[in-house]
Amino acid sequence: MMSIRRARLGDAVAIAAVHVSTWRSTYAGILPGAYLAGLSVSRQAAYYDAAIRSPAGVFVAVASGTDLPAGAGPRIVGFATAGRARVTELCGRRLAEGEVETLYLLDDFRERGLGRRLLRAAAAHLSETGCRSAFLWVLRDNPSRWFYQHLGGRPVAEAVIQVGGQPVVQMAVVWDPIERLLEASKQAL
């Protein structure tokens, strides 16, 4: 069984473990190997502990029952975070009021609708906090970027960031109004 729920304080380490694992698998060959090898669950856990305590929305996907090996207890297999946009404008172009800051799923739990459900929970949180539009950053070379466009996100801008000392291009994908994301993410639930 798979469920989506709001993160609890005790979830920070499990969220961090998903973060490190998904970055290492998703960004292999895209980001420097030494940078990926240096990712730390404990450093990420401190970050997610603070996020859970903040007004941001932090949501987790939990697998249990037949979706796990016999005898295994419930396990966090993905997560999403969302809050007020950290940047609302880029090069004179308006982005959005709300931002989906993260969305990650372990490889074995992709293609099951969990990404869509996590994105919907994040969008609903943004809408409830008064955001009328939403966006996220996705690395241009990340194969998952098509997922966001399939859900009606429009690429509107690119920016170069430094990750591990390497320049990387990221794309801003926007849903304006946010109802486009809420409606698209509702399909096939």
Secondary structure, 3 states (H helix, E strand, C coil): CEEEEECCHHHHHHHHHHHHHHHHHHCECCECHHHHHCCCHHHHHHHHHHHHHCCCEEEEEEECHHHCCCCCCCEEEEEEEEEECCCCEECCEECCCEEEEEEEECHHHCCCCHHHHHHHHHHHHHHHCCCCCEEEEEECCCCCHHHHHHCCCEEEEEEEEEECCEEEEEEEEEECCCHHHHHHHHCCC
